Amino acid sequence: MVVQLSLEDCDLAPTTEAGSSTLAVSHDLSYLRLSIVNVVFYGDPSEGNHWVLIDTGLPASESAIIEAAEHRFGREARPAAILMTHGHFDHAGSLEKLARRWDVPVYAHPLEFPYLNGRSSYPPADALVGGGAMALLSPLFPRLPVNVAHWLKMLPADQSVPEMPGWKWLHTPGHTPGHVSLWREEDRTLVAGDAIVTTGQESVYETLTQRPEMHGPPRYLTSDWEEAERSVALLAALKPELLISGHGRPMKGAHIRQRLHELSSSFGEIAVPKGRAYARDPAKPGKSSNDAYR
């Protein structure tokens, strides 16, 4: 079962920036689609070159990200920080190269540190969650950690977001133990990472066509469905006006709030793969998110 969003429901047409592959969704947010995943640029080019990169795409994404950043923010553009929603291979693939090149802080939730400082691999993917070839191929996806320990810093305990005034980070575990989403109350903008995605990520066809649908996190790499359900409920309760996720097109307006409510209220039927290992026995981290801040 899938909660579907038609193209008409999207109510958002991102603007392609001339000469660039980035798509602007607001005055200070744009995104770059890199094959199967999005990275997000925060910063208003009209106000200077102060900006933040949110996630770093696939292992071969470095050049595309640098080119897009320089087009948007100027030659030799260098972010004030890199912020990681989580460390899966499609979000942290170019992190080591970019951190080394730019020599800037990399912020993440402490429960995500083992996957970003070289200490721990993610749990194995579950190929039998259904949905298509992407799920079947998922055991081949890299799950070894990256190592940016030299640049790695903990997100502030007060939930502020470094270099992004007016934003707060939200702990939205389930897809990974230290997954975070970003929220700006002023204009009700949500950068959800993979806690919610807006296309079917288990199917090659849906990944390529980006058919807009409301989904929980990608099934094959989600290791704790109880936590994932709580995270979706938290995000649905925010009633966002604008949603940017790690996979799929940005969406805006009343329709996304309705679909998020439907996803949250029927999460077990819509999102959770029936009878699969992580639905029965979540892969939980060693300590709670609260302990990580003590």
Secondary structure in CASP SS format (residue, H / E / C, confidence):
PFRMAT SS
TARGET T0000
AUTHOR 0000-0000-0000
METHOD secondary structure of the structure
MODEL  1
M C 1.00
V C 1.00
V E 1.00
Q E 1.00
L C 1.00
S C 1.00
L H 1.00
E H 1.00
D H 1.00
C H 1.00
D C 1.00
L C 1.00
A C 1.00
P C 1.00
T E 1.00
T E 1.00
E C 1.00
A C 1.00
G C 1.00
S C 1.00
S C 1.00
T C 1.00
L E 1.00
A E 1.00
V E 1.00
S E 1.00
H C 1.00
D C 1.00
L E 1.00
S E 1.00
Y E 1.00
L E 1.00
R E 1.00
L E 1.00
S C 1.00
I C 1.00
V E 1.00
N E 1.00
V E 1.00
V E 1.00
F E 1.00
Y E 1.00
G C 1.00
D C 1.00
P H 1.00
S H 1.00
E H 1.00
G C 1.00
N C 1.00
H C 1.00
W C 1.00
V E 1.00
L E 1.00
I E 1.00
D C 1.00
T C 1.00
G C 1.00
L C 1.00
P C 1.00
A C 1.00
S C 1.00
E H 1.00
S H 1.00
A H 1.00
I H 1.00
I H 1.00
E H 1.00
A H 1.00
A H 1.00
E H 1.00
H H 1.00
R H 1.00
F H 1.00
G C 1.00
R C 1.00
E C 1.00
A C 1.00
R C 1.00
P C 1.00
A C 1.00
A E 1.00
I E 1.00
L E 1.00
M C 1.00
T C 1.00
H C 1.00
G C 1.00
H C 1.00
F H 1.00
D H 1.00
H H 1.00
A H 1.00
G C 1.00
S C 1.00
L H 1.00
E H 1.00
K H 1.00
L H 1.00
A H 1.00
R H 1.00
R H 1.00
W H 1.00
D C 1.00
V C 1.00
P C 1.00
V E 1.00
Y E 1.00
A E 1.00
H C 1.00
P H 1.00
L H 1.00
E H 1.00
F H 1.00
P H 1.00
Y H 1.00
L H 1.00
N E 1.00
G C 1.00
R C 1.00
S C 1.00
S C 1.00
Y C 1.00
P C 1.00
P C 1.00
A C 1.00
D C 1.00
A C 1.00
L C 1.00
V C 1.00
G C 1.00
G C 1.00
G C 1.00
A H 1.00
M H 1.00
A H 1.00
L H 1.00
L H 1.00
S H 1.00
P H 1.00
L H 1.00
F C 1.00
P C 1.00
R C 1.00
L C 1.00
P C 1.00
V C 1.00
N E 1.00
V C 1.00
A C 1.00
H C 1.00
W C 1.00
L E 1.00
K E 1.00
M E 1.00
L C 1.00
P C 1.00
A C 1.00
D C 1.00
Q C 1.00
S E 1.00
V C 1.00
P C 1.00
E C 1.00
M C 1.00
P C 1.00
G C 1.00
W E 1.00
K E 1.00
W E 1.00
L E 1.00
H E 1.00
T C 1.00
P C 1.00
G C 1.00
H C 1.00
T C 1.00
P C 1.00
G C 1.00
H C 1.00
V E 1.00
S E 1.00
L E 1.00
W E 1.00
R E 1.00
E C 1.00
E C 1.00
D C 1.00
R C 1.00
T E 1.00
L E 1.00
V E 1.00
A E 1.00
G E 1.00
D C 1.00
A C 1.00
I C 1.00
V E 1.00
T C 1.00
T C 1.00
G C 1.00
Q C 1.00
E C 1.00
S C 1.00
V H 1.00
Y H 1.00
E H 1.00
T H 1.00
L H 1.00
T H 1.00
Q C 1.00
R C 1.00
P C 1.00
E E 1.00
M E 1.00
H E 1.00
G C 1.00
P C 1.00
P C 1.00
R H 1.00
Y H 1.00
L H 1.00
T C 1.00
S C 1.00
D C 1.00
W H 1.00
E H 1.00
E H 1.00
A H 1.00
E H 1.00
R H 1.00
S H 1.00
V H 1.00
A H 1.00
L H 1.00
L H 1.00
A H 1.00
A H 1.00
L H 1.00
K C 1.00
P C 1.00
E C 1.00
L E 1.00
L E 1.00
I E 1.00
S E 1.00
G C 1.00
H C 1.00
G C 1.00
R C 1.00
P C 1.00
M E 1.00
K E 1.00
G C 1.00
A H 1.00
H H 1.00
I H 1.00
R H 1.00
Q H 1.00
R H 1.00
L H 1.00
H H 1.00
E H 1.00
L H 1.00
S H 1.00
S H 1.00
S C 1.00
F H 1.00
G H 1.00
E H 1.00
I H 1.00
A C 1.00
V C 1.00
P C 1.00
K C 1.00
G C 1.00
R C 1.00
A H 1.00
Y H 1.00
A H 1.00
R H 1.00
D C 1.00
P C 1.00
A C 1.00
K C 1.00
P C 1.00
G C 1.00
K C 1.00
S C 1.00
S H 1.00
N H 1.00
D H 1.00
A H 1.00
Y C 1.00
R C 1.00
END
